Amino acid sequence: LYDDWSAVLHFVDILCCCAVLIPIVWQVNSLEKSVEAEHTDSIEEGKSNAVTNVESEAPATVEAARTLRKLKQFRSFYLLVVVYIYFTRIAVYLFATFLGFRQTWLRYFVTELGTLAFYAVIGFLFRPMDGNPYLNVERQDTDLHSVEIEFETR
């Protein structure tokens, strides 16, 4: 009975990993299509030379540069997620098969160490910084001196 439930839960774990990866793959594909579309538009307008590698040349517009930056960031995020899933699901499992009874705690230690490293790298890649394209807030130019505030006295 334990082996049956263990197999079912392992299968559910794999399905959850796929559910995490599918939106990331869709986003990367969407960004690749928009980069290619912007690249072909710039070629048709005569702004750049025909180069086979879209990432090797400078983007024609600010929007194209932002899309290319997002594409590179999502590709690295996808790679990190895949490595994390393989490490915690497969490599640690293989590592645990070589451990003796008294060293089984090492399996969980290595899993938690991998998780800590994954979150540290993701936190570093998506850290708040000046000019972050995901946190741009468009500000209206208002002259603070022209705004009058009236205080009522009681």
Secondary structure, 3 states (H helix, E strand, C coil): CHHHHHHHHHHHHHHHHHHHHHHHHHHHHHHHHHHHHHHHHHHHCCCCCCCCCHHHCCCCCHHHHHHHHHHHHHHHHHHHHHHHHHHHHHHHHHHHHCCCHHHCHHHHHHHHHHHHHHHHHHHHHCCCCCCCHHHCCCCCCCCCCCCCCCCCCC
